């Protein structure tokens, strides 16, 4: 699914995408961060999977601080 998302982001750079549930990458925030860095048209909803990130609080706060909208 992530490969499909990435291909779509590449094909439609002028379209804004919002990936819900951490784009199902709540277990791999490094990979999600790479997508966010590569595609400025990608935004992520974090609410539904926030609890799953509790297992790695330091990396989660680092991720959220870096990618928080402002």
C-alpha positions in Angstrom: 0.0 0.0 0.0 2.8 2.4 0.8 4.4 1.8 -2.6 1.0 2.7 -4.2 0.8 5.9 -2.1 4.3 6.9 -3.1 3.6 6.3 -6.8 0.5 8.4 -6.5 2.3 11.2 -4.7 4.9 11.3 -7.5 2.3 11.4 -10.3 0.2 14.1 -8.7 2.6 16.6 -7.0 0.0 19.5 -7.2 -2.6 17.4 -5.3 -2.7 17.6 -1.5 -3.0 14.2 0.2 -3.9 13.5 3.8 -2.9 10.0 4.9 -5.0 8.9 7.8 -3.8 6.8 10.7 -0.1 7.7 10.3 -0.4 6.2 6.8 -0.4 2.9 8.6 3.3 3.5 9.4 2.9 4.2 13.1 5.4 1.3 13.6 7.9 2.9 11.2 8.0 6.6 11.7 11.4 6.7 10.0 9.9 5.6 6.7 7.0 7.9 7.1 9.4 10.8 7.8 11.2 10.0 4.5 7.9 10.2 2.7 7.0 13.6 4.3 10.5 14.9 3.4 10.2 13.8 -0.2 6.6 14.9 -0.8 5.5 18.3 0.4 2.0 17.5 -0.8 1.6 14.8 1.9 0.1 15.4 5.2 -0.6 12.8 7.9 -3.5 12.5 10.4 -2.1 11.1 13.7 -5.2 10.8 15.9 -6.4 7.3 15.3 -3.0 5.6 15.8 -1.5 7.8 18.4 -1.8 5.1 21.1 0.3 2.7 19.1 3.2 5.1 19.2 3.4 5.0 23.0 5.9 2.1 22.8 8.6 4.5 21.4 7.9 7.8 23.2 11.3 9.5 22.4 11.2 8.8 18.7 7.5 9.7 18.6 8.0 13.1 20.2 11.0 13.7 17.9 8.9 12.8 14.8 5.9 14.9 16.0 8.1 17.9 16.8 9.8 17.8 13.4 6.7 17.3 11.3 4.1 19.3 13.3 2.2 21.8 11.1 2.5 25.3 12.2 
